[in-house]
Amino acid sequence: MRCNHCTDAPCVAICPTKALFKRDDGIVDFDGDRCIGCKSCMQACPYDAIYLDEQTHTAAKCNFCAHRVDEGLEPACVVVCPTHSIWVGDLDDPDSGIARLVATNDTTVRAPEQNTGPNVFYLGADRAVLDPLAAPVNETYLWARPDRQRLETAGDLDPDPETQASTTLNTAHPRRWGWRVMTYLWTKSVGAGVLLIAALALALGARLGAVGDVVAPALALVFTALTGVLLVWDLKRPERFWYIFAKPNPRSWLFWGSVALAAYSGVAALWLLLGVLEQT
């Protein structure tokens, strides 16, 4: 689906390195040189407009042909359309053609319940076209069998053996997160739990000796380090992981999650140091 260049773009808010940003003219643009390939923007976008570029291993999307706009030209899709079905312009200018079109006609947008303020408006579109869940699922549903090249890319050469039906979407949807992210949920739980138990024991006046002073913080460090390794490993551009701290987006919970991991590691390391000194 095309990018909706949202007024409150969730992809911009979640990107930990500001690879996605909103220009002064409202275009949601993308800087591939800052992307670490965390795939969080793909999860945040309610319009399925972001994908992974298999050549650069970074996220990509429609950027409204910003390079053409900067030269005073219209996006390529507008120029090539033979029936002038795609209109663009300044919605904030009441005298622009697009502003008058939207103001004088009943238009709809995709996923308005997401409150993202999409700036792509549809004129005369049936609700079932804009909302996939509104389309009837019965004998009248139109199915299409994808070409062999796409099936090979998706790793599935055979459609459903009974219905011979395949998805009508023509964009591959690989898994965004695999076993590494699922495993990190376990490692971070262990890393947090062992130190929490030691802290509770200390608060309650119980002495665990070397277990609480050395073993617990050591295990916390090991499993927190494993968590970091798994998260970095899962990035499509792992060599850029340090961009999270060097080029941070303070609005992103991924950035603050990284800060929390780093801070927790510091606490565990200090605990371990004091515990070793205590035992010696």
SERO-4910 file (N, C-alpha, C, O; in steps of 0.05 Angstrom, whole numbers):
BEGIN
 pado doro    nc1    nc2    nc3   cac1   cac2   cac3    cc1    cc2    cc3    oc1    oc2    oc3
  Met    A     17    -24      0      0      0      0     18     25      0     41     24      9
  Arg    A      7     47    -10     22     71    -12     25     84     16      7     81     33
  Cys    A     46     99     20     50    114     45     29    136     47     23    149     27
  Asn    A     17    140     70     -4    160     74      7    186     85     -8    205     89
  His    A     34    188     89     47    213     97     31    226    120     21    248    118
  Cys    A     28    210    141     10    217    163     18    242    178     42    249    179
  Thr    A     -1    257    188      4    281    204     19    272    230     38    285    238
  Asp    A      9    251    242     22    240    266     32    212    259     20    192    266
  Ala    A     54    211    244     64    185    233     76    168    255     96    175    267
  Pro    A     65    144    260     75    126    280    103    115    273    119    108    290
  Cys    A    109    113    247    135    103    239    157    122    247    179    114    254
  Val    A    151    148    245    171    169    253    175    168    283    198    171    293
  Ala    A    153    164    298    156    163    328    171    139    338    186    141    357
  Ile    A    169    116    324    181     92    335    210     88    325    225     74    338
  Cys    A    217    100    303    244     96    292    265    106    312    265    129    319
  Pro    A    283     88    321    302     96    342    325    113    333    340    124    349
  Thr    A    329    115    306    352    130    296    345    154    279    362    166    266
  Lys    A    319    161    278    309    183    262    314    178    232    318    197    216
  Ala    A    315    153    224    318    147    195    292    156    181    294    164    158
  Leu    A    270    154    194    245    164    184    240    191    196    242    194    221
  Phe    A    233    211    180    229    238    190    208    252    174    203    245    151
  Lys    A    196    273    185    175    288    172    187    315    163    198    330    179
  Arg    A    186    320    137    196    345    126    177    368    132    154    364    140
  Asp    A    187    392    129    170    416    134    146    417    116    125    429    123
  Asp    A    147    405     92    125    406     74    105    383     79     86    380     64
  Gly    A    110    366     99     91    345    107     98    318     96     86    298    104
  Ile    A    118    316     79    126    290     68    141    274     89    159    284    102
  Val    A    133    249     93    148    231    110    170    218     93    164    201     76
  Asp    A    194    226     98    217    218     82    234    197     97    229    192    121
  Phe    A    254    187     84    270    165     95    299    168     89    306    174     66
  Asp    A    316    165    109    345    166    105    356    138    109    360    129    131
  Gly    A    362    125     87    372     98     88    399     95    102    406     73    111
  Asp    A    414    117    103    441    116    115    440    114    145    460    108    158
  Arg    A    416    120    157    413    119    186    398     94    195    398     88    219
  Cys    A    387     79    177    370     56    184    387     33    194    408     27    182
  Ile    A    378     21    216    392     -3    227    378    -29    221    387    -50    228
  Gly    A    355    -26    208    340    -50    200    326    -65    223    326    -89    224
  Cys    A    315    -49    242    303    -62    266    274    -71    259    263    -87    274
  Lys    A    262    -61    238    236    -69    228    213    -59    245    190    -66    242
  Ser    A    219    -41    264    198    -30    282    179    -13    266    155    -12    272
  Cys    A    189      1    246    171     19    230    151      2    214    128     11    210
  Met    A    159    -22    206    140    -39    191    117    -48    209     95    -50    200
  Gln    A    124    -52    234    103    -60    253     85    -37    261     61    -40    265
  Ala    A     96    -13    261     81     11    270     62     21    248     41     32    254
  Cys    A     70     18    223     53     29    201     27     14    198     28    -11    193
  Pro    A      4     27    200    -22     13    197    -30      9    168    -51     -2    163
  Tyr    A    -13     19    150    -21     18    121     -3     -1    105     -5     -3     81
  Asp    A     14    -16    119     30    -36    105     47    -23     83     50    -35     61
  Ala    A     57      1     88     70     16     67    100     14     68    114     24     50
  Ile    A    111      0     88    140     -1     91    149    -30     86    137    -49     95
  Tyr    A    171    -33     72    182    -59     66    212    -59     69    224    -38     72
  Leu    A    225    -82     68    254    -84     70    266    -86     42    257   -103     25
  Asp    A    284    -69     36    299    -70     11    320    -92     13    338    -91     30
  Glu    A    317   -112     -4    334   -136     -3    363   -130    -10    381   -145     -4
  Gln    A    367   -107    -24    395   -100    -32    409    -85    -11    433    -90     -5
  Thr    A    395    -66      2    408    -49     23    404    -60     51    417    -51     70
  His    A    385    -78     54    377    -89     80    368    -67     99    372    -68    123
  Thr    A    355    -47     88    343    -26    103    314    -23     95    305    -34     75
  Ala    A    298     -9    112    270     -5    106    268     15     82    286     31     78
  Ala    A    246     14     68    241     31     46    211     35     43    195     20     52
  Lys    A    204     57     29    175     63     24    173     86      4    193     97     -4
  Cys    A    148     92     -4    143    115    -21    150    140     -5    140    144     18
  Asn    A    166    158    -17    172    183     -3    161    206    -19    172    229    -19
  Phe    A    140    201    -34    126    222    -49    144    234    -70    140    257    -79
  Cys    A    164    218    -79    184    228    -99    194    256    -89    194    275   -104
  Ala    A    204    256    -65    213    282    -53    235    295    -70    236    319    -71
  His    A    251    279    -83    272    290    -99    260    305   -123    272    325   -133
  Arg    A    237    296   -133    224    310   -155    210    335   -144    210    356   -157
  Val    A    197    332   -121    183    355   -109    203    378   -104    196    401   -109
  Asp    A    227    371    -95    247    392    -90    255    407   -116    264    430   -115
  Glu    A    250    394   -139    256    407   -165    232    420   -177    232    429   -200
  Gly    A    209    421   -162    185    433   -172    169    415   -190    151    424   -204
  Leu    A    174    388   -189    160    369   -205    140    353   -189    142    353   -164
  Glu    A    121    340   -202    102    323   -188    113    295   -185    131    287   -200
  Pro    A    103    279   -166    111    251   -164    107    236   -190     89    243   -206
  Ala    A    123    216   -194    122    201   -219     95    188   -224     86    187   -247
  Cys    A     82    178   -203     56    165   -206     35    184   -217     17    176   -232
  Val    A     37    210   -210     18    230   -220     23    235   -249      4    237   -265
  Val    A     48    237   -257     55    244   -284     48    221   -303     38    226   -325
  Val    A     52    196   -295     47    174   -313     18    166   -315     10    153   -334
  Cys    A      1    174   -296    -27    166   -296    -41    179   -320    -41    204   -321
  Pro    A    -53    164   -338    -65    175   -362    -92    188   -358   -101    203   -375
  Thr    A   -105    184   -335   -132    194   -330   -133    215   -308   -155    222   -299
  His    A   -110    224   -299   -109    244   -277   -125    234   -253   -140    249   -241
  Ser    A   -121    208   -246   -135    197   -223   -121    203   -197   -134    201   -176
  Ile    A    -96    210   -198    -81    216   -174    -75    246   -173    -63    257   -191
  Trp    A    -85    259   -152    -81    288   -149    -62    292   -125    -63    278   -105
  Val    A    -45    312   -128    -28    320   -105    -28    350   -103    -35    364   -122
  Gly    A    -20    360    -80    -18    389    -76    -17    395    -47    -12    378    -30
  Asp    A    -21    421    -41    -19    431    -14    -46    432     -1    -63    448     -8
  Leu    A    -51    414     17    -77    413     31    -82    437     49   -105    443     55
  Asp    A    -60    450     57    -63    473     74    -70    499     58    -77    519     70
  Asp    A    -68    497     32    -75    520     15   -104    517      5   -108    500    -12
  Pro    A   -123    532     16   -151    528      8   -157    533    -21   -177    525    -32
  Asp    A   -138    547    -35   -143    552    -64   -131    531    -82   -134    532   -106
  Ser    A   -116    511    -71   -104    491    -87   -126    471    -97   -146    468    -84
  Gly    A   -120    459   -119   -140    440   -131   -146    417   -112   -169    409   -110
  Ile    A   -126    406   -100   -130    383    -82   -146    391    -57   -163    376    -48
  Ala    A   -141    415    -47   -156    424    -23   -186    428    -30   -203    421    -14
  Arg    A   -191    440    -54   -219    444    -62   -232    417    -67   -256    414    -61
  Leu    A   -218    398    -79   -229    372    -84   -238    358    -59   -260    347    -57
  Val    A   -220    359    -39   -226    346    -13   -249    360      2   -266    348     14
  Ala    A   -249    387     -1   -269    403     14   -297    400      2   -317    403     16
  Thr    A   -299    395    -24   -325    395    -37   -336    367    -44   -357    364    -56
  Asn    A   -321    346    -35   -330    319    -41   -328    302    -16   -313    307      2
  Asp    A   -345    281    -16   -343    261      6   -319    243      1   -319    228    -19
  Thr    A   -300    245     18   -276    229     15   -273    211     40   -284    215     61
  Thr    A   -257    190     36   -251    171     58   -221    167     60   -206    172     41
  Val    A   -213    156     83   -185    150     87   -183    122     97   -202    110    106
  Arg    A   -159    111     96   -154     84    107   -150     85    137   -137    104    147
  Ala    A   -161     65    151   -156     62    180   -158     88    196   -139     94    210
  Pro    A   -180    102    194   -183    127    210   -181    123    240   -174    141    255
  Glu    A   -189     98    248   -188     92    277   -160     93    289   -157     93    313
  Gln    A   -140     92    272   -112     93    282   -104    121    291    -83    124    304
  Asn    A   -120    141    284   -114    169    292    -86    178    283    -73    193    298
  Thr    A    -78    170    260    -52    179    250    -54    204    233    -33    216    226
  Gly    A    -78    212    225    -81    235    208    -71    230    180    -54    245    170
  Pro    A    -80    209    166    -70    203    139    -77    226    120    -98    238    122
  Asn    A    -59    231    102    -62    253     82    -66    242     54    -62    257     35
  Val    A    -75    217     52    -83    206     26   -113    202     28   -123    186     45
  Phe    A   -128    215     10   -157    214     11   -167    200    -14   -156    202    -36
  Tyr    A   -189    184    -10   -200    168    -32   -228    179    -39   -244    184    -21
  Leu    A   -232    183    -64   -258    194    -74   -273    172    -89   -262    161   -109
  Gly    A   -297    165    -80   -313    145    -94   -304    116    -89   -312     99   -105
  Ala    A   -288    111    -69   -279     84    -64   -298     70    -45   -306     81    -24
  Asp    A   -304     45    -52   -321     28    -34   -306     22     -9   -282     18     -9
  Arg    A   -321     20     13   -308     14     39   -293    -12     38   -272    -15     51
  Ala    A   -303    -32     24   -291    -58     22   -264    -56      8   -247    -74     12
  Val    A   -260    -36     -8   -234    -32    -21   -213    -21     -1   -190    -28     -3
  Leu    A   -222     -4     17   -204      9     35   -199     -8     60   -178     -6     73
  Asp    A   -218    -24     67   -216    -41     91   -217    -70     83   -239    -80     77
  Pro    A   -194    -84     83   -194   -112     75   -214   -130     90   -224   -149     79
  Leu    A   -219   -123    116   -237   -140    132   -266   -136    124   -283   -151    132
  Ala    A   -271   -114    109   -299   -109    101   -307   -124     76   -330   -125     69
  Ala    A   -287   -135     62   -293   -149     37   -307   -176     43   -299   -189     62
  Pro    A   -327   -184     28   -341   -209     33   -322   -233     27   -308   -233      7
  Val    A   -323   -252     45   -308   -277     41   -327   -299     34   -337   -314     51
  Asn    A   -333   -301      8   -351   -322     -1   -344   -329    -30   -322   -324    -39
  Glu    A   -362   -342    -44   -356   -351    -71   -351   -329    -91   -339   -333   -112
  Thr    A   -359   -305    -84   -355   -282   -102   -328   -270    -99   -320   -252   -114
  Tyr    A   -312   -279    -79   -286   -267    -75   -267   -273    -97   -265   -297   -105
  Leu    A   -254   -253   -108   -236   -257   -130   -208   -265   -121   -195   -250   -106
  Trp    A   -200   -289   -129   -173   -298   -122   -155   -298   -147   -165   -300   -169
  Ala    A   -130   -295   -143   -111   -295   -165    -87   -312   -157    -77   -310   -134
  Arg    A    -77   -328   -175    -54   -344   -170    -28   -328   -177    -25   -319   -200
  Pro    A    -10   -323   -158     14   -307   -163     31   -321   -183     30   -346   -187
  Asp    A     49   -306   -196     67   -317   -215     88   -334   -201     92   -331   -177
  Arg    A    102   -351   -215    120   -370   -204    144   -356   -190    154   -365   -170
  Gln    A    153   -334   -202    176   -319   -190    169   -310   -162    186   -312   -144
  Arg    A    145   -299   -159    138   -290   -132    135   -313   -113    143   -311    -89
  Leu    A    123   -335   -122    120   -359   -105    147   -369    -96    151   -378    -73
  Glu    A    167   -369   -114    194   -379   -107    206   -360    -86    220   -369    -68
  Thr    A    201   -334    -90    212   -314    -70    200   -319    -43    213   -317    -23
  Ala    A    174   -325    -43    160   -329    -17    166   -357     -6    159   -362     17
  Gly    A    178   -374    -22    185   -401    -12    162   -420    -12    163   -440      2
  Asp    A    141   -414    -27    117   -432    -28    108   -435    -56     96   -417    -68
  Leu    A    114   -458    -68    108   -462    -96     79   -472   -101     69   -471   -123
  Asp    A     67   -482    -80     41   -495    -83     19   -479    -69     21   -474    -45
  Pro    A     -2   -471    -83    -25   -458    -69    -41   -480    -54    -33   -503    -53
  Asp    A    -62   -471    -42    -79   -490    -27    -87   -513    -45    -99   -508    -66
  Pro    A    -82   -538    -37    -88   -561    -54   -117   -565    -60   -124   -577    -80
  Glu    A   -135   -556    -42   -163   -560    -46   -176   -538    -63   -191   -544    -82
  Thr    A   -171   -513    -55   -185   -491    -68   -168   -479    -91   -179   -465   -108
  Gln    A   -142   -486    -92   -124   -474   -112   -123   -443   -109   -118   -429   -128
  Ala    A   -129   -434    -84   -131   -405    -80   -105   -395    -67    -94   -408    -50
  Ser    A    -97   -371    -75    -74   -358    -64    -81   -329    -59   -101   -319    -69
  Thr    A    -65   -316    -42    -71   -288    -35    -70   -270    -60    -55   -276    -79
  Thr    A    -86   -249    -60    -86   -230    -82    -65   -209    -78    -60   -193    -96
  Leu    A    -53   -208    -55    -31   -188    -50     -7   -196    -67     -2   -219    -72
  Asn    A      7   -176    -77     31   -181    -93     56   -173    -79     77   -170    -92
  Thr    A     55   -168    -53     78   -161    -38     85   -183    -18     67   -192     -3
  Ala    A    109   -192    -18    117   -214      0    117   -203     29    125   -180     34
  His    A    108   -219     47    106   -211     75    122   -231     92    110   -249    105
  Pro    A    148   -229     93    164   -247    109    160   -241    139    151   -220    146
  Arg    A    168   -260    155    165   -256    184    183   -233    193    206   -232    185
  Arg    A    172   -215    209    188   -192    217    207   -199    239    230   -188    240
  Trp    A    199   -216    257    216   -224    278    215   -255    281    194   -267    278
  Gly    A    238   -267    286    240   -296    288    248   -305    315    241   -293    336
  Trp    A    263   -327    316    270   -340    342    288   -322    359    287   -325    383
  Arg    A    304   -305    347    322   -288    363    306   -269    381    313   -266    404
  Val    A    285   -257    370    269   -238    387    253   -254    407    250   -245    430
  Met    A    243   -277    400    229   -294    419    247   -303    442    239   -304    465
  Thr    A    272   -310    435    291   -318    456    299   -295    474    303   -299    498
  Tyr    A    301   -271    463    308   -248    479    288   -243    501    295   -233    523
  Leu    A    262   -249    496    242   -246    517    248   -264    541    243   -256    564
  Trp    A    260   -287    536    267   -305    558    293   -296    571    294   -296    596
  Thr    A    313   -289    556    339   -281    568    336   -256    585    348   -254    606
  Lys    A    320   -237    576    318   -212    592    302   -218    617    306   -204    638
  Ser    A    283   -237    616    268   -244    640    286   -256    661    284   -250    685
  Val    A    304   -274    652    323   -286    671    342   -265    682    347   -264    706
  Gly    A    352   -248    664    370   -227    673    358   -208    693    372   -200    712
  Ala    A    333   -202    690    319   -184    709    311   -199    735    313   -188    757
  Gly    A    303   -224    731    292   -239    754    312   -246    775    306   -244    799
  Val    A    336   -255    767    356   -263    787    364   -240    805    367   -244    829
  Leu    A    367   -216    794    375   -193    810    351   -183    826    355   -173    848
  Leu    A    327   -186    816    303   -178    831    300   -195    856    294   -185    877
  Ile    A    305   -221    853    303   -239    877    324   -232    897    318   -231    921
  Ala    A    348   -226    888    369   -218    907    363   -192    921    368   -188    945
  Ala    A    351   -173    906    344   -147    917    321   -150    938    322   -137    958
  Leu    A    301   -168    932    280   -172    951    290   -185    976    282   -178    998
  Ala    A    309   -204    973    320   -217    996    335   -197   1014    333   -198   1038
  Leu    A    350   -179   1001    364   -158   1015    346   -140   1029    351   -132   1052
  Ala    A    323   -132   1016    304   -114   1028    290   -127   1052    282   -113   1071
  Leu    A    287   -153   1051    273   -168   1073    293   -176   1095    284   -188   1115
  Gly    A    318   -169   1092    337   -175   1113    350   -203   1111    364   -211   1129
  Ala    A    344   -217   1090    355   -244   1087    383   -242   1074    387   -225   1056
  Arg    A    402   -258   1083    429   -258   1072    433   -282   1055    431   -305   1065
  Leu    A    438   -278   1030    443   -300   1011    472   -306   1007    480   -325    993
  Gly    A    489   -290   1020    518   -295   1018    528   -291    990    520   -271    976
  Ala    A    546   -309    981    558   -306    954    537   -308    932    541   -297    911
  Val    A    515   -323    937    494   -325    917    482   -298    910    478   -291    887
  Gly    A    477   -283    931    465   -256    927    485   -235    919    478   -217    904
  Asp    A    509   -238    929    530   -217    924    544   -221    898    551   -201    885
  Val    A    548   -246    889    564   -250    865    548   -265    843    547   -256    820
  Val    A    536   -288    850    523   -305    830    500   -290    816    498   -290    792
  Ala    A    483   -277    832    459   -264    821    467   -241    802    457   -241    779
  Pro    A    485   -223    809    492   -202    790    507   -212    766    505   -201    744
  Ala    A    523   -234    771    538   -245    748    519   -257    728    522   -253    703
  Leu    A    498   -272    737    478   -283    719    462   -260    706    456   -263    682
  Ala    A    457   -239    720    442   -216    709    458   -204    686    447   -197    665
  Leu    A    484   -201    690    501   -190    669    502   -209    644    500   -199    621
  Val    A    506   -235    649    508   -254    627    482   -254    610    484   -252    586
  Phe    A    459   -256    623    434   -258    608    426   -231    596    413   -231    575
  Thr    A    434   -209    609    428   -183    596    446   -179    572    438   -168    552
  Ala    A    471   -189    574    489   -188    550    478   -205    528    480   -197    504
  Leu    A    468   -229    534    456   -246    514    432   -232    501    427   -235    477
  Thr    A    417   -218    517    394   -203    506    404   -182    486    392   -180    464
  Gly    A    424   -168    493    435   -148    474    446   -161    449    442   -150    427
  Val    A    459   -183    451    470   -197    428    448   -206    410    450   -203    385
  Leu    A    427   -217    421    404   -227    405    390   -204    390    383   -206    367
  Leu    A    387   -181    404    374   -159    392    390   -147    369    380   -140    348
  Val    A    417   -144    373    434   -134    353    435   -153    329    435   -145    306
  Trp    A    437   -179    335    438   -200    315    414   -199    297    416   -205    273
  Asp    A    391   -192    308    366   -192    293    364   -169    274    347   -169    256
  Leu    A    380   -148    278    379   -125    261    388   -132    232    405   -149    229
  Lys    A    376   -119    212    385   -124    185    411   -110    179    426   -118    161
  Arg    A    417    -90    194    443    -76    192    456    -75    220    458    -54    232
  Pro    A    465    -99    230    475   -100    258    500    -83    263    505    -74    285
  Glu    A    515    -77    242    539    -61    245    532    -32    252    550    -16    260
  Arg    A    507    -25    249    498      2    256    484      4    283    472     25    289
  Phe    A    485    -16    299    470    -16    324    476      8    341    459     18    356
  Trp    A    501     18    340    509     40    357    495     66    349    497     86    364
  Tyr    A    482     66    326    467     90    318    445     97    338    437    120    341
  Ile    A    435     76    352    414     80    372    423    101    392    406    117    402
  Phe    A    448    100    400    459    119    419    472    144    406    472    165    418
  Ala    A    483    140    382    497    162    369    478    180    354    483    204    351
  Lys    A    455    169    344    436    185    329    408    179    340    391    169    325
  Pro    A    403    184    365    378    175    378    354    191    371    355    215    365
  Asn    A    331    178    373    305    191    372    292    188    399    283    167    406
  Pro    A    292    210    415    281    209    443    252    201    444    242    194    466
  Arg    A    237    202    422    209    194    422    205    164    420    184    154    425
  Ser    A    226    150    412    224    121    407    227    105    432    246    109    447
  Trp    A    208     86    436    211     68    459    234     48    455    244     37    474
  Leu    A    242     44    430    265     27    425    291     40    436    308     26    447
  Phe    A    292     66    433    315     80    444    316     78    474    336     72    486
  Trp    A    293     83    487    292     82    516    295     54    527    306     50    548
  Gly    A    287     34    511    292      6    518    321      0    518    331    -14    536
  Ser    A    336     11    499    365      7    498    379     21    521    398     10    532
  Val    A    369     45    528    380     59    551    375     43    577    393     41    594
  Ala    A    351     31    579    345     16    603    363     -9    605    373    -15    627
  Leu    A    368    -22    582    386    -45    583    414    -37    591    427    -51    607
  Ala    A    424    -15    580    450     -5    587    452      3    616    472     -4    630
  Ala    A    432     17    626    432     25    654    430      1    673    444      1    693
  Tyr    A    414    -18    666    411    -42    682    437    -58    683    445    -68    704
  Ser    A    451    -59    661    477    -72    660    497    -58    678    513    -71    692
  Gly    A    496    -32    679    513    -17    697    508    -22    726    526    -25    742
  Val    A    482    -24    733    474    -31    761    484    -59    768    495    -62    790
  Ala    A    480    -78    750    489   -105    756    519   -107    758    529   -122    775
  Ala    A    534    -92    742    563    -92    743    573    -81    769    591    -91    782
  Leu    A    560    -58    778    568    -46    803    561    -65    827    577    -67    845
  Trp    A    538    -78    826    531    -98    846    551   -120    848    560   -128    869
  Leu    A    559   -130    824    578   -152    823    605   -143    835    618   -158    850
  Leu    A    614   -119    828    639   -109    839    639   -106    869    657   -115    883
  Leu    A    617    -95    880    615    -92    909    612   -120    922    622   -124    944
  Gly    A    598   -138    908    596   -165    920    622   -180    921    628   -193    941
  Val    A    639   -177    900    665   -190    901    682   -178    923    696   -192    937
  Leu    A    681   -152    926    696   -139    947    686   -148    975    702   -151    993
  Glu    A    660   -152    977    648   -160   1002    658   -189   1010    664   -195   1033
  Gln    A    659   -206    989    667   -234    994    696   -237    999    705   -256   1013
  Thr    A    712   -218    989    741   -220    994    749   -205   1019    773   -204   1026
***
